[in-house]
């Protein structure tokens, strides 16, 4: 796999999208503003930074899993789910394209105003439940539900983003990791889920299902009504173990 300079991706074409500028980068991914060359619509292209130290077999296992998850995510079509328009690979690095969103997220609302009005909470809850119910029927579990990946659409409706990324990006199943709680880490050695919202079975390394998403939604509901999540602390693992 070639070493990739994230800055040099600007100006290149990936699938149907021309990469216009780098918007942000972390250990796990780089996010670009991109434009669909066929429709002219703007998109956010997320390139996942596969570690260079991965063995050829580990990289192959990760790409195989990415392709399977990518196909499932592009098939999700619901008014309360942020679409995945396209997925692919560039020089061995996988990417997803979603709509370019500018209206902020549920996390921004909570940060700005604290606790929310009961009627607003009911409206938010109804939309998120509809998205989860649809995805669960399709066999897709979110696993990392949190306020920051519930984004506002142009008509101020709620769109759930990030479906399937926990399973797609976890280290487990790609390379062996015998560290305690290693199952909570991504391929970039970062914490997979926000510890404030993680379900207990995820922390314990057990298999997850739709109940894990329901638990996270319950934590979000608590935060919407009180202005803060029930568990907080300086160390992510300590917070996760509080659940």
N, C-alpha and C positions, 0 to 999 in steps of 0.2 A: 504494500500500500504506500502510495506516495505521500510525502509530507505536504500538508496543505497550508498555505498562507491565507487566512480568512480575508485579509484586505484585497488580495489579488482576485478574489471571486467577483468583485464589483466589475460590471461591464460584460460578464459572461452570461451565457444562456444555459439554463438548466430546465430541461423539458420544454414547456410552453412559456417559461418565465425568464425575463431578462432581469438580472440582479442590478439594482440601481444604487443602493448604498447600504453600508453596514449600520444597523441601528443599535446593536448591543452584543456583548459576548461574555460568556462565563466559562467555567470548566467543562460543562456538559454540552453546550451548544452555542452557536452564533446565529443571530436573527438579522435578516436583511429585509429591506423594502424592495419589492419586486413588482414587475408589471407583466401581465399576460399579453403576449405579443399578438394573440388572435382576437381578444376581446377588448384590450386596453384597460381592463380592470386591475386595480392594485391588490397586492397580496403581501402577506408576511411569510417569508421563506425561512424555515428553521433548519439549520444544518447541524447534525449531531456529530460531535467531535470524538470519534472513536480513538481510544488511546493507541499511540504508536507501538507500545510494548506488547499489544495483543499478538498472540500467536496466530498463524494462518488459520488454524482450526477454530480458534476462539472468534476470530473475525467472521469466518464463514457461518458459525452458529448464530452470531448476532445478526448478520445480514438476512439469514433465512427467517429468523423471528421477526425482524423488521418488515420484511415483505409480506408475511402473513398478517401482521397487525395492520400494516398500511392498507392492504386490501379490505380488511374489515372496517377500518375507519372511513375510507372513502365511500363506503356503502351506507354509512349513517346519514340519513336525510330527515331532519325534524326541525320544525320552526324554533325550537329552543336548544339546538345543538349547533355549535360553531363548526361549519363544514370544513372538511379536509378536501381541498380541491384536487390535489395531486401529491404523489409521493414518488421518490426515485433515488438514484445514487449518483454521486459525482466523485470520480477518482477513489471509490471505495467508501466514501462518506455518505450516509443516507440523509435524506431531507424530506420535509413535509411542507406543503403550502396551504395556508389558511387565509381567510379574508383579512385585510388590513383594518384593524379596529382602532378607533380614536376616542371612544366615549368613556373609557375607564372601566372599572370593575366594581363588583360588590364590595371588595376590600376598600376601594376609594370612598364609597358611600359611608361605610362604617367609620373610617378614619376621619371623615369630614364632619359627620353628625352624631357619631356614637350610636346609641340605641335607636331603632327604627320604629315608626308608627305601626301599630298592630295590623291595620288594613294593608299597608305596604308589605309587611312581612308575609301575610297570607297570599298576596299576589306573587311575591317572589317564590314562596314555597310551592305554590301550584305549578309555576313554570318549571322549576328545577325538578320537581317530582315527575312531571310529564316527560322531561328529557331522560331522566334515569330509567323510568318505566319502559320507555321505548328502547333504549340501549340494552337494558337487561333482557328484553324479549329477543333481541338480536344476538344475545350471548356475549355482550361487551360490558365489562366491569370497568368503572373509572379507577378506583383505588387511591387517587390522590385529590379527591374533591376538597376544595377550599375556596374562600371568598375571592381570591385573586384570579381564579380561573372560571369565575362566573362573570362574564363580561356583558356590557350593555350594547345592544344593537342600535341601529340608527333610529328605530321607532321606540327606543327605550325598553324593549323587551329583553329578557334575560337569555343569554346564550351560554351553555356549558361547554367549556373548552378542556382539552387535555385527556379525553377518553383514551384508555388503552396504553398511555405512556408509561405507567408503572410497570406493567408486564413487559413492554417493549424495551425499556431502558435498564432494567435491573441486572445486576452483575450475576445473580444466581442463574445457572443454566448456560452461562457463557464461559466463565472461568471459575475454577474452584476457589472458594474463599472460606477459610476455617475460622475467621475471626468471630468472636461473639457479636451477634447482631449484624453480621456481614450481609445477611439477607435484606437489610434495610438500605443498602448502598447501591448506587447506580454504577454504570460502566465507568464513569469519571470519578468514582470514589466519593460522590456527594450523597447527601441524605435524599432518598427517593421521594418522600412525602413530607408535607409540613407537619411537624410533630404535634402541633396543637389540635390537629383534626384526624389523626391516624387511628384506625380501629385497633383494638387490643390484639386480635388474631394476626394482624399484619406485624405488629411488634414481636409477637411470639413465634413468627415464622411459619404459621399455619396457612393452609389454603384459604383464599378469600372468595367471597361471592357477593351477591347483591346486598347482603346484610352489612357488609363493610361500608358500602356507599351510604346506606341508611344511617349508620352510626355517625359518619362524617357529617351528614346533613343535620342530624340532631345537634351536633356541636355547633354548626353554623347557626342553627335556629337559636340556640342559647346565646350566641354572640349578638345576633340581630336584636334580641329582646333586652339584653343587658348591657351591650356596648363593648364586651370583651369576652374572649373564650374562657372556659372554666379552668384550663390548665395553662400555666405560663412558667417560664424560667430561662436562665441564660444558656443552659446546655440542652441541645436538641434531644439527645438520648434520654436524659432525665425526664424531660417533658413527655416524651413518647411513653415512657414506662409508668406515667401517672394514670394512663387510661385503664 
